Amino acid sequence: MAVREIREFNRFYTNLIGALDYSRHLHTPFTLTEARVLYELAHSRRTDAADLRAALSIDAGHLSRMLAGFEQKQLVTRRPSEEDARRQRIELTTRGREAAGLLEERSQEAVGSLVGRIAPGDRPRLTAAMRTVQDILRDGRPVHPAAGEVTLRGPRPGDLGWVVERNAAVYAEEFGWNEEYEALVARIVADFAAEHDPEREAVWIAELDGLRAGCVFCVRDEAPGTARLRLLLVDPAARGHGIGRQLVETVISFARSADYSDLVLWTNDVLAGARSIYQRAGFELVESRPHHSFGKDLVGQDWRLAL
């Protein structure tokens, strides 16, 4: 029953808003998918190709061809990301922003015309129903990169399991790390949950517009007077909002308030984005050494910050 009802609604709604003939409906040369990409670029402070793929579930090849076409029309520029050279930073040109602005204007007019046909007393009921649909269907899905409100909070039931799952999934997808890494994260999280000093150890969950988007731990190190930063993660779909920087700054502030004298961390040289955050926060590289872990040949790095 649910499947039939959803398909029926999809057919009704796509016909209502002209999604199947979007370019003619809004008098634009862009397809619906092209318009969505332009919208994301116009409303995101920082966006790369991986962000767009995650936000819109677009095939990598399809997106690459689309961006190449935009580049030929001088709508976008493409260059390596400053944080990670393996990621491609996409930005709208002046012409691209004009095109996105025109699309926004025509979309507003089209929706305004649709709403104008609805009795004023029915509009709150309609928007409430739409919010309900979104809340139910987006549960557990990656956060939207165009969202903007970042908050940090302590852990709630289910958050520590999410930390393990997201770390394992993200590092497997981006770096090919195997189940050894998931086992390591699970041990760190289990040790924290079983026994930690709330005065000197903590975990923070970052949210982007109310959805989980990142995490970080601060725990006591074996060396006296030293704290350790662990498991810094920003969900790929939430990158570009300064979440990693906020998480690291929060750990530093907490470590200082807990009277630690040093803050240390261990990472790997392939994590260029995280290393950039650490460097900007004042961490100094202490030692590098090769190792084979998580199914890969890596170079581990120890970093330290005097507090």
N, C-alpha and C positions, 0 to 999 in steps of 0.2 A: 504493500500500500504506500509506504513512504517513498519508495523509488518512483512509483508512477506519479504520485503527487508532485514530487520535486521536478521530474521531467516535464510535467504539464505546466508547472510554474515557469520553468526555464523557457519553454516555447512561447508562453504568453508574454513574458517580460522582454525577451530579446526582440520580439516583434514590436512590442510597445515602444521601445526606445530606439528602434532602428539599428540594432547592433549588427544584423546581417548585411546591411548596406550602409555602413557607417559613413563612408566618404560622401555619398549622395545625401544622406540624412542631414549632415552638418555642413554640406557644401565645402568639403576640404579634400585635398589630394592624398590625405593620409588614411591608412587603414586603422581599424580599432586598436590593433596591437601597436602600431607605430605611434598612435596618439597616446597610448598608455606609457610607452617608453619616454616620450617627450614630457609627459606630465611628471613622471618620476624624476627626471633630470631637472625639471624646473622647480620642483618642490623639495629636493634634497640638498642639504648643504654640501655634502660630499658623496659622490656616487661612483662606483667602479662597475665593471662588467659583471663581476660576481654578485654584487648587490642586486643588479637588475635581474639576473637569472633567478636569484632566490626570491625576490619580491614578486615577480610575474610568472615564474615557472616556465620560462622560455628556453627552448633548446639552444644550446651554446652556438651551434652552427647558424641557426636562424637569426639569433641576436647579432652575431658577428657580421653576417651579410647585411642586416638592417643598419647597423652602425656604419658600415662601410658606405652604404648608400647615403646616409645622413652626412657623412664626411664629404662625399663628392658634391653634395648640395650645399656645403659650407654651413651646416646646421650644428655640427658638433666638432670638437677636437678630441683626439685620443693621445694619451701619453702614459708612460709607466707611473705607477703610484709612487709618491714620495716615501710612503711607509713600507711598501713591499713591491719591489721592482717586477715581481712575477704577476702582479695584478695591474689591470689597465684602468687608468683614471679617465672618465668620460665627463666632458663639460660642454654645456651649450654655448654656442657663439651668440653674438648679438642677433643675427638672423634667426638662430634657433629659438632664442627667447621670444622673439616677435611671433614666430610660428606657434610656439606653445601658448603664448598669451592670446592669440586669436582663437585657438582651439578652446581655451578655457572660457573665453567670452561666449563663443557659440554654444558650448555645452551648458553654460549657465542659462542662456536664453532658452534652449530646448527644454531643460528641466523646469525652468520657470513657467513655460507654456503648459507643461504637463501638470504641474502643481496647481496652476490657475484653473484647471478644469475640475479640481477636487473641492468639495464643500469645505469651508474653513473649519467646521466642527469635526471633520474626519481627518484632517491633516495630522494632529497629534497622535491619533490612533495608528495612522500609517507609519509615521517615523518611529514610533515605539516598536511596532512590529518589525521594522527593518533592523533596528538595533538588536532585537531579540534574535533574529536570524543570524546576524553577524556574530553575536556572542556565542551562539551554539556552534556554528560551523567553523569558527576560527580557533576554538579551544585546542591548545596543544600545537598550533601551527607556528612557524617562525614569525617574529614580529615584523612589522612593516617599516622599511627603512626611511620612509618619508615622515614617520611620526617624530615627535620632537621632545616630549617631556620625559626627562631622565630622573629617576629617584633611586636611592640606595636604601636598603632596609636589612634587618636581620632575617635569619632563616625561619621559615614556616614549615609545617608538616608537608613532606613531598619535595621540598627544595633540595635536600642533600642527594636524594635519588636523581633529581634532574641534573645536578652538578656532574654526577658520574656519567649519566647517559649523554649529555651534551658534549662533555670533554671527549668521550670515546668516539662519538659520531663525527664531530668536527675534525679531530686530528686524523681520523681514518680517511675522511673525504679529502682533506686538503694536503695531507702529507703521507698517507698510506700507512700510518702506524697501526700495528696489529693489537690483539687482545692483551698483550703485556702492558700496554699503557692503561687500558681500562682497569686492569687488575691493580696497578699502582695507584690510580685515582681512587679506586674503591677502598684500598687500605688506608689512604690518607683521610678520606671522609669518615670511614668507620672508626678510626682512632680518635678523630675529633669528636664524633658523636658519643663515643663511649666514655671519654674522659678529657675534659678541657677546663682550663681555668678561665671563667668568664671575665675576670678582671684583667687578664693579660693575653687572652686569645679570643679571636672573633672571626666570623664569616659574614660577608655582605653579599646580598643578591641585588643586582641592578635590574631595574625595570624600565622599559621604554613604553610610555603610554599604557602602563598597567600590566604589561606582559614581560615575563622573564627574559632578560637580554644578556646577562653576564654575571660573573661571580669572582670572588677572591677570598683567600684565607690569610690570616695572620696568626702564626703559632709560635710557641717558644722553641728556640733552637737548642741544640745540645750545649753550645758554648755559653757560658754564663753571661747574662746581660744582653743577649742577642735574640732578636726576633727573626722569624723567617716568613717571607711572602711566598704563598703557594697557590697554585691552581688559578692563576689569572686567566679569565676567558671572556671574550666578547662574542656573542653569537654572530656569525657572518652577516645575517640579515639586518643586524642592528649596528654595524660598524659605520663610522663617519659621524658619530654624535659625541665623541669625546668620552665615551663610557670607560674605556681602558684607563685613560688619564685620571678620571675621577676615582676609580677604584684604587689605583696606586696611591694617589694623594691621600685617600682616606686611610689606607694602611699606614702610611708614613705618620699621619697625624695621630692615629691610635697608638702606634709604637712609641712615639714621643711621650704621649700622655701616660703610658704605662711604664715610663722610666727605663725603657731599653736604651742601651748606648749605641747599638748597631742594628741595622736591618739588612739581611742577606737574602739571596734568592739563587736558584739554579734554573737555567734555561738551556736552550739549544740554538746554535747559530742560524738555523733555518727559520726561526721565529722572528723575522726581521721587524715586523710591526711592534711586537712586544718589546724587543730590544730598544727600539727607538723611544718608546715611552719611558723605559727605565733610564736611558741616558738623559732625557730631558728632565727627569725628576732628580737627577744628581747622582745616580748610582755609577760606580766605577767598576770596570771589569778587573777581576782579581786573577782569574786563571781560566785557561781553555784546555780541554783535553779530549781526544777522540774516544769514542766508545761505540759499541754495537748494542742498540736497545730498540725495542718496539718493532723489530724486524728491519731496521735501517742502520746504516753507518752514519753516525752523527758526531757533532762536535759539541760537547757540553761546556757550559760557561758558568762560572761563579761570579756573582756581582755583589757589591757591598756598598751600603750608604751609612756614613757616620751620622748619628743623630745628635 
